[in-house]
Amino acid sequence: MEFKVRTMAECMAAGETPEILFWVGCAGSFDDRARKITKAVARILHHCGVSFAILGQEETCTGDPAKRAGNEFLFQMMAMQNIQVLEGYQVKKIVTACPHCFNTLKNEYPGLGGHYEVVHHTQLINSLIQDGKLSVAGGESFRGKRITFHDPCYLGRGNNVYEAPREVLVKLDAELVEMKRCRSNGLCCGAGGAQMFKEAEKGNKEVNIERTEDALEVKPHFIATGCPFCNTMMTDGVKHFEKEGEIQVKDIAELIAEAAEL
């Protein structure tokens, strides 16, 4: 499926106002693995006829890692820059595949004057399925498979979004199995709080190894994620246990795009 993703600047030049701004995020822009998630989201939006655009080079980091690392001044500088751009394009609704961006844009930008309707991509995909705009009837490739979902911290405990990802996964012709620690009792993948960008502190086990053990207990064929950081950490965990041949780690958008044959 070949199509061009337009920037907000291109839309404005054409006198058009997209319904949704797709906030790609740092991982979705620069990490090779996360780019596949970005493309899956874009394919779903395009297939469903959703009017969307990205900021392109005008998008910078939301400031989440800086804030979590304790640099509030840097966070506010980055946030104000982004808010200025968003206001310039009169953005009303934002969708993002990163719970860190989701949480920051939704809960912390309003305090600096940035008020937007912010949705996680699993919420949008769920609504597209419910509205009949997206069908996963081609999902026979998942028949008889077991899928477990790892709750991202900033999606689950941070924003109480537990049902949307699961409602989407249930649409696949597969068995959804829950880890012993899930939903509000879920365990962090180990990358939050800017931990993704620093060396681990001393301890007897990496957090992502502990979390991968939770997943291995339910013997899944797929570990579904809703966050690029979680995806990286769970993938590394699967590699640690040399289970790459048995278990695939995929974002929900990738699973749905594959099932819908997009």
Stockholm file with secondary structure:
# STOCKHOLM 1.0

chainA/1-262         MEFKVRTMAECMAAGETPEILFWVGCAGSFDDRARKITKAVARILHHCGVSFAILGQEETCTGDPAKRAGNEFLFQMMAMQNIQVLEGYQVKKIVTACPHCFNTLKNEYPGLGGHYEVVHHTQLINSLIQDGKLSVAGGESFRGKRITFHDPCYLGRGNNVYEAPREVLVKLDAELVEMKRCRSNGLCCGAGGAQMFKEAEKGNKEVNIERTEDALEVKPHFIATGCPFCNTMMTDGVKHFEKEGEIQVKDIAELIAEAAEL
#=GR chainA/1-262 SS CCCCCCBHHHHHHTTCCCSEEEECHHHHHHCHHHHHHHHHHHHHHHHTTCCEEBCGGGCCCCSHHHHHTTCHHHHHHHHHHHHHHHHHTTCCEEEESCHHHHHIIIIISGGGTCCCEEEEHHHHHHHHHHTTSCCCTTGGGGTTCEEEECCCTTTTTTTCCCHHHHHHHHTSSSEECCCSSCGGGCCCCSCTTTGGGSCCCSCSSCHHHHHHHHHHHTCCSEEEESSHHHHHHHHHHHHHTTCTTTCEEEEHHHHHHHHTTC
#=GC SS_cons         CCCCCCBHHHHHHTTCCCSEEEECHHHHHHCHHHHHHHHHHHHHHHHTTCCEEBCGGGCCCCSHHHHHTTCHHHHHHHHHHHHHHHHHTTCCEEEESCHHHHHIIIIISGGGTCCCEEEEHHHHHHHHHHTTSCCCTTGGGGTTCEEEECCCTTTTTTTCCCHHHHHHHHTSSSEECCCSSCGGGCCCCSCTTTGGGSCCCSCSSCHHHHHHHHHHHTCCSEEEESSHHHHHHHHHHHHHTTCTTTCEEEEHHHHHHHHTTC
//
